[in-house]
């Protein structure tokens, strides 16, 4: 057996890869399964955006931080792309790259001082960052359009394909979603991902074994913010209209809720949470304000009775069915074994 | 900028600073004793204000009795929240208590819109009249409100420094394990502190509602302010909350008059960011892990 066939054998498609391929195939076929119903396509696109946000936020969480500046960076991407289109006439393809670059640059500059703060202070400092970004959009009326926002941000064209068509935009959003989930999922599996979790568990200890914690923290924050900015660019060209309110703290908070309800310990958590909650949210839309009340109740019930989130359901079922002893390790790793929050 | 305008803005700054201080002290007390982020603190403040509105303007009962009743009712409401929702999460990651209080914001503010209607209302004044000093209007209402806030803050200081239960609270905040070894019932201290913090917030709501207006969405704005103040002063620090309250009160009063409220927010948040960069745990805070 030569070297090449050995590698092939080692890299034979595992169950995970097959699941990924099946999932992507299902998503590709989805518009035709529902007969290209416009409303359902719209919900699917919203689900995709929410998955993008929640998953990229989860990347920051894998280092033990919750960034409330996330919606702000989504806004940076959206405004960059919108201004590229409105001022320079360049379509989304340039805007999404420019948005990611601008988002990454600002994220990197901001995160250097931001990462000095810890735990609860980080959460509030990042909130301040997000709030300043949003209010700067509102304050400079001439450039960013103030509270009224920017209009007529048209979807791009690619040869004969016009993305004003909702089915076409569905595929565009899907590509971004798959890309982001894949990046975060793969990154989490690599050595870098393990280093992220080691910082999450015990930052001091990991710096003692030679990990440059600040470098990894800045890198993760920058990558995640750039991914959020790309989501923002697609968001702007889908809705064709943006204002600062779309990128306020609530957007970040909903992403956080998606992660908590979905589960905190694997990349599947934010995906499950975003899909489940966005669909619930759409179903409850006719109930107006009761929808937010029910949302809150679901969140409280999840935190109190299902602390591992939706992703822990299969494991719980397995434990229940086979009457295995409760596994404390998962709980512990989520709660942060090394003294996060004094007992 | 004339003297008259300066004095007027200073009066507003002091009044706002004292009321903000009340909200923020409640928040910092809750964090200090329990290490939870009570994100729905502003919604509690909203509930307190609406209680007084119904008591005084709808049922025509005496103002001060309503003020006290609001504090008492919200005290038990806060204590109930602690016993029902926050106690099971004690000792877990802060994210869980953050999630629960986030859910409380969703529930209370939307239920508030359903129950009270999204209309701007005001609690009527309990006293009218004014005098002019240095060209500025000193309304009696504003002076009484500032006085009440000051009395409440001093009373809280007295409670924390000079009474047994205050000592117990400080002990729990300092070191929960050692304090329970000394025979302090930590769980009881927790719900008392939660109730007390909520009651302070409710009373601030009553005063602010009398001074300005009430609307079901006022809670989140108060949460923003309270957190700005608490971060600035350092979480768990009562003097820090008072100093932060004055800083934000003055920024609000001066910049809103001289420029726009937009700029007041931007400057406020930039100030916080800068403070946190140079002092990562606030002006008077400790580094909580």
Boltz contact constraints between the chains, C-beta under 6 A:
constraints:
  - contact:
      token1: [A, 113]
      token2: [B, 277]
      max_distance: 6.0
  - contact:
      token1: [A, 116]
      token2: [B, 280]
      max_distance: 6.0
  - contact:
      token1: [A, 117]
      token2: [B, 276]
      max_distance: 6.0
  - contact:
      token1: [A, 117]
      token2: [B, 280]
      max_distance: 6.0
  - contact:
      token1: [A, 119]
      token2: [B, 289]
      max_distance: 6.0
  - contact:
      token1: [A, 121]
      token2: [B, 280]
      max_distance: 6.0
  - contact:
      token1: [A, 121]
      token2: [B, 281]
      max_distance: 6.0
  - contact:
      token1: [A, 124]
      token2: [B, 227]
      max_distance: 6.0
  - contact:
      token1: [A, 124]
      token2: [B, 231]
      max_distance: 6.0
  - contact:
      token1: [A, 125]
      token2: [B, 276]
      max_distance: 6.0
  - contact:
      token1: [A, 128]
      token2: [B, 269]
      max_distance: 6.0
  - contact:
      token1: [A, 128]
      token2: [B, 272]
      max_distance: 6.0
  - contact:
      token1: [A, 128]
      token2: [B, 273]
      max_distance: 6.0
  - contact:
      token1: [A, 131]
      token2: [B, 269]
      max_distance: 6.0
  - contact:
      token1: [A, 132]
      token2: [B, 266]
      max_distance: 6.0
  - contact:
      token1: [A, 132]
      token2: [B, 269]
      max_distance: 6.0
  - contact:
      token1: [A, 135]
      token2: [B, 265]
      max_distance: 6.0
  - contact:
      token1: [A, 135]
      token2: [B, 266]
      max_distance: 6.0
  - contact:
      token1: [A, 139]
      token2: [B, 262]
      max_distance: 6.0
  - contact:
      token1: [A, 253]
      token2: [B, 102]
      max_distance: 6.0
  - contact:
      token1: [A, 260]
      token2: [B, 99]
      max_distance: 6.0
  - contact:
      token1: [A, 289]
      token2: [B, 110]
      max_distance: 6.0
  - contact:
      token1: [A, 289]
      token2: [B, 113]
      max_distance: 6.0
  - contact:
      token1: [A, 289]
      token2: [B, 114]
      max_distance: 6.0
  - contact:
      token1: [A, 292]
      token2: [B, 106]
      max_distance: 6.0
  - contact:
      token1: [A, 292]
      token2: [B, 110]
      max_distance: 6.0
  - contact:
      token1: [A, 293]
      token2: [B, 107]
      max_distance: 6.0
  - contact:
      token1: [A, 293]
      token2: [B, 110]
      max_distance: 6.0
  - contact:
      token1: [A, 293]
      token2: [B, 111]
      max_distance: 6.0
  - contact:
      token1: [A, 295]
      token2: [B, 106]
      max_distance: 6.0
  - contact:
      token1: [A, 296]
      token2: [B, 103]
      max_distance: 6.0
  - contact:
      token1: [A, 296]
      token2: [B, 106]
      max_distance: 6.0
  - contact:
      token1: [A, 296]
      token2: [B, 107]
      max_distance: 6.0
  - contact:
      token1: [A, 299]
      token2: [B, 99]
      max_distance: 6.0
  - contact:
      token1: [A, 299]
      token2: [B, 103]
      max_distance: 6.0
  - contact:
      token1: [A, 300]
      token2: [B, 100]
      max_distance: 6.0
  - contact:
      token1: [A, 300]
      token2: [B, 103]
      max_distance: 6.0
  - contact:
      token1: [A, 303]
      token2: [B, 96]
      max_distance: 6.0
  - contact:
      token1: [A, 303]
      token2: [B, 99]
      max_distance: 6.0
  - contact:
      token1: [A, 303]
      token2: [B, 100]
      max_distance: 6.0
  - contact:
      token1: [A, 304]
      token2: [B, 88]
      max_distance: 6.0
  - contact:
      token1: [A, 335]
      token2: [B, 92]
      max_distance: 6.0
  - contact:
      token1: [A, 335]
      token2: [B, 93]
      max_distance: 6.0
  - contact:
      token1: [A, 336]
      token2: [B, 93]
      max_distance: 6.0
  - contact:
      token1: [A, 340]
      token2: [B, 93]
      max_distance: 6.0
  - contact:
      token1: [A, 341]
      token2: [B, 93]
      max_distance: 6.0
  - contact:
      token1: [A, 341]
      token2: [B, 94]
      max_distance: 6.0
  - contact:
      token1: [A, 343]
      token2: [B, 91]
      max_distance: 6.0
